[in-house]
Amino acid sequence: MSKRELIEPTPGDKRYARRDDDGRFTEMVDVGKSLAQDQKRQAKHEAPKGQGDRGDRRN
């Protein structure tokens, strides 16, 4: 499982992207939507660093 990386394809449009072993994009999610969903839920488990979308993070 690769870490998420922050990309900005156009100015003001930031996204989290995940790549496969060949370097191609496998998933992309808008940063605003990702952070909004993280704030709505209470964390039950901790996710490893760089894997925030794969589990919960405690604040």
OpenMM code with the backbone's topology and positions (N, CA, C; nanometers):
from openmm import Vec3, app, unit

residues = "MET SER LYS ARG GLU LEU ILE GLU PRO THR PRO GLY ASP LYS ARG TYR ALA ARG ARG ASP ASP ASP GLY ARG PHE THR GLU MET VAL ASP VAL GLY LYS SER LEU ALA GLN ASP GLN LYS ARG GLN ALA LYS HIS GLU ALA PRO LYS GLY GLN GLY ASP ARG GLY ASP ARG ARG ASN".split()
positions = [
    Vec3(0.0849, -0.1164, 0.0000),
    Vec3(0.0000, 0.0000, 0.0000),
    Vec3(0.0902, 0.1236, 0.0000),
    Vec3(0.0709, 0.2087, -0.0981),
    Vec3(0.1543, 0.3279, -0.1086),
    Vec3(0.0952, 0.4416, -0.0257),
    Vec3(0.1803, 0.5361, 0.0080),
    Vec3(0.1347, 0.6524, 0.0834),
    Vec3(0.0616, 0.7481, -0.0085),
    Vec3(-0.0225, 0.8306, 0.0510),
    Vec3(-0.0884, 0.9346, -0.0263),
    Vec3(0.0102, 1.0472, -0.0493),
    Vec3(-0.0004, 1.1109, -0.1634),
    Vec3(0.0809, 1.2284, -0.1889),
    Vec3(-0.0123, 1.3428, -0.2268),
    Vec3(0.0269, 1.4616, -0.1910),
    Vec3(-0.0525, 1.5803, -0.2204),
    Vec3(-0.0092, 1.6345, -0.3553),
    Vec3(-0.1047, 1.6458, -0.4485),
    Vec3(-0.0736, 1.7024, -0.5789),
    Vec3(-0.1649, 1.8213, -0.6038),
    Vec3(-0.1236, 1.9100, -0.6931),
    Vec3(-0.2032, 2.0275, -0.7294),
    Vec3(-0.2013, 2.0392, -0.8818),
    Vec3(-0.2953, 1.9683, -0.9510),
    Vec3(-0.2942, 1.9683, -1.0972),
    Vec3(-0.3128, 2.1076, -1.1574),
    Vec3(-0.3972, 2.1881, -1.0968),
    Vec3(-0.4148, 2.3273, -1.1364),
    Vec3(-0.4113, 2.4115, -1.0102),
    Vec3(-0.3728, 2.5368, -1.0196),
    Vec3(-0.3664, 2.6197, -0.8984),
    Vec3(-0.5009, 2.6238, -0.8250),
    Vec3(-0.4967, 2.5946, -0.6963),
    Vec3(-0.6171, 2.5960, -0.6136),
    Vec3(-0.6924, 2.4646, -0.6086),
    Vec3(-0.6506, 2.3656, -0.6835),
    Vec3(-0.7182, 2.2356, -0.6866),
    Vec3(-0.6241, 2.1307, -0.6293),
    Vec3(-0.6265, 2.1145, -0.4968),
    Vec3(-0.5368, 2.0184, -0.4320),
    Vec3(-0.6085, 1.8859, -0.4120),
    Vec3(-0.5338, 1.7774, -0.4325),
    Vec3(-0.5891, 1.6431, -0.4215),
    Vec3(-0.4882, 1.5507, -0.3562),
    Vec3(-0.5413, 1.4471, -0.2874),
    Vec3(-0.4581, 1.3384, -0.2390),
    Vec3(-0.4613, 1.2297, -0.3454),
    Vec3(-0.3450, 1.1784, -0.3830),
    Vec3(-0.3369, 1.0744, -0.4854),
    Vec3(-0.2566, 0.9575, -0.4313),
    Vec3(-0.2897, 0.8406, -0.4818),
    Vec3(-0.2187, 0.7182, -0.4463),
    Vec3(-0.1765, 0.6524, -0.5771),
    Vec3(-0.0529, 0.6021, -0.5821),
    Vec3(0.0004, 0.5414, -0.7040),
    Vec3(0.0216, 0.3910, -0.6856),
    Vec3(0.0190, 0.3172, -0.7974),
    Vec3(0.0488, 0.1744, -0.7921),
    Vec3(0.1995, 0.1540, -0.8088),
    Vec3(0.2422, 0.0293, -0.8214),
    Vec3(0.3852, -0.0018, -0.8304),
    Vec3(0.4503, 0.0539, -0.9566),
    Vec3(0.3707, 0.0744, -1.0613),
    Vec3(0.4242, 0.1271, -1.1873),
    Vec3(0.4232, 0.2801, -1.1919),
    Vec3(0.3739, 0.3456, -1.0855),
    Vec3(0.3725, 0.4909, -1.0810),
    Vec3(0.2467, 0.5538, -1.1372),
    Vec3(0.1480, 0.4722, -1.1728),
    Vec3(0.0213, 0.5256, -1.2248),
    Vec3(-0.0728, 0.5548, -1.1100),
    Vec3(-0.1596, 0.6542, -1.1283),
    Vec3(-0.2562, 0.6896, -1.0246),
    Vec3(-0.3619, 0.5808, -1.0124),
    Vec3(-0.3924, 0.5420, -0.8884),
    Vec3(-0.4986, 0.4440, -0.8666),
    Vec3(-0.6208, 0.5100, -0.8029),
    Vec3(-0.6000, 0.6047, -0.7122),
    Vec3(-0.7118, 0.6761, -0.6509),
    Vec3(-0.6768, 0.8227, -0.6366),
    Vec3(-0.7803, 0.9057, -0.6425),
    Vec3(-0.7631, 1.0481, -0.6155),
    Vec3(-0.8850, 1.0966, -0.5401),
    Vec3(-0.8620, 1.1859, -0.4445),
    Vec3(-0.9725, 1.2425, -0.3688),
    Vec3(-0.9405, 1.3891, -0.3409),
    Vec3(-1.0429, 1.4721, -0.3465),
    Vec3(-1.0272, 1.6147, -0.3196),
    Vec3(-0.9903, 1.6362, -0.1730),
    Vec3(-0.8963, 1.7249, -0.1455),
    Vec3(-0.8482, 1.7480, -0.0089),
    Vec3(-0.9606, 1.7974, 0.0815),
    Vec3(-1.0420, 1.8904, 0.0340),
    Vec3(-1.1497, 1.9459, 0.1159),
    Vec3(-1.2496, 1.8406, 0.1598),
    Vec3(-1.2884, 1.7534, 0.0682),
    Vec3(-1.3834, 1.6468, 0.1021),
    Vec3(-1.3225, 1.5480, 0.2001),
    Vec3(-1.1955, 1.5151, 0.1795),
    Vec3(-1.1284, 1.4203, 0.2669),
    Vec3(-1.1197, 1.4736, 0.4095),
    Vec3(-1.0773, 1.5978, 0.4242),
    Vec3(-1.0641, 1.6563, 0.5577),
    Vec3(-1.1995, 1.6753, 0.6250),
    Vec3(-1.3021, 1.7090, 0.5471),
    Vec3(-1.4363, 1.7270, 0.6035),
    Vec3(-1.4893, 1.5959, 0.6606),
    Vec3(-1.4689, 1.4861, 0.5889),
    Vec3(-1.5146, 1.3566, 0.6379),
    Vec3(-1.4361, 1.3123, 0.7611),
    Vec3(-1.3068, 1.3447, 0.7670),
    Vec3(-1.2267, 1.3111, 0.8844),
    Vec3(-1.2792, 1.3816, 1.0087),
    Vec3(-1.3230, 1.5050, 0.9951),
    Vec3(-1.3702, 1.5822, 1.1098),
    Vec3(-1.5079, 1.5368, 1.1575),
    Vec3(-1.5876, 1.4757, 1.0713),
    Vec3(-1.7230, 1.4337, 1.1074),
    Vec3(-1.7260, 1.3069, 1.1921),
    Vec3(-1.6212, 1.2285, 1.1881),
    Vec3(-1.6223, 1.0986, 1.2547),
    Vec3(-1.5252, 1.0931, 1.3723),
    Vec3(-1.5639, 1.0192, 1.4742),
    Vec3(-1.4788, 0.9974, 1.5907),
    Vec3(-1.3867, 0.8788, 1.5623),
    Vec3(-1.2594, 0.8926, 1.5886),
    Vec3(-1.1622, 0.7888, 1.5583),
    Vec3(-1.1756, 0.6711, 1.6547),
    Vec3(-1.1710, 0.5504, 1.6001),
    Vec3(-1.1715, 0.4288, 1.6809),
    Vec3(-1.0360, 0.3592, 1.6738),
    Vec3(-0.9656, 0.3744, 1.5637),
    Vec3(-0.8360, 0.3111, 1.5417),
    Vec3(-0.7394, 0.4160, 1.4884),
    Vec3(-0.6111, 0.3907, 1.5064),
    Vec3(-0.5106, 0.4811, 1.4516),
    Vec3(-0.4566, 0.4235, 1.3217),
    Vec3(-0.4400, 0.5098, 1.2216),
    Vec3(-0.3831, 0.4688, 1.0936),
    Vec3(-0.2356, 0.5070, 1.0909),
    Vec3(-0.1550, 0.4319, 1.0178),
    Vec3(-0.0133, 0.4669, 1.0069),
    Vec3(0.0051, 0.6011, 0.9363),
    Vec3(0.1203, 0.6612, 0.9540),
    Vec3(0.1499, 0.7890, 0.8923),
    Vec3(0.1384, 0.7777, 0.7399),
    Vec3(0.0704, 0.8723, 0.6783),
    Vec3(0.0528, 0.8731, 0.5333),
    Vec3(-0.0630, 0.7886, 0.4853),
    Vec3(-0.1349, 0.7238, 0.5762),
    Vec3(-0.2458, 0.6366, 0.5404),
    Vec3(-0.3756, 0.6858, 0.6029),
    Vec3(-0.3944, 0.8158, 0.6156),
    Vec3(-0.5102, 0.8722, 0.6839),
    Vec3(-0.6430, 0.8322, 0.6253),
    Vec3(-0.6478, 0.8019, 0.4965),
    Vec3(-0.7737, 0.7611, 0.4358),
    Vec3(-0.8033, 0.6125, 0.4560),
    Vec3(-0.7081, 0.5375, 0.5090),
    Vec3(-0.7264, 0.3936, 0.5292),
    Vec3(-0.7757, 0.3598, 0.6688),
    Vec3(-0.7900, 0.4563, 0.7526),
    Vec3(-0.8351, 0.4321, 0.8895),
    Vec3(-0.8645, 0.5637, 0.9563),
    Vec3(-0.8630, 0.5667, 1.0859),
    Vec3(-0.8940, 0.6867, 1.1606),
    Vec3(-0.7658, 0.7484, 1.2148),
    Vec3(-0.7738, 0.8722, 1.2483),
    Vec3(-0.6630, 0.9384, 1.3149),
    Vec3(-0.7176, 1.0089, 1.4381),
    Vec3(-0.6527, 0.9930, 1.5484),
    Vec3(-0.6947, 1.0607, 1.6700),
    Vec3(-0.6325, 1.1994, 1.6726),
    Vec3(-0.7103, 1.2975, 1.7136),
    Vec3(-0.6583, 1.4356, 1.7211),
    Vec3(-0.6167, 1.4704, 1.8612),
] * unit.nanometer
topology = app.Topology()
chain = topology.addChain("A")
for resn in residues:
    res = topology.addResidue(resn, chain)
    for name in ("N", "CA", "C"):
        topology.addAtom(name, app.Element.getBySymbol(name[0]), res)
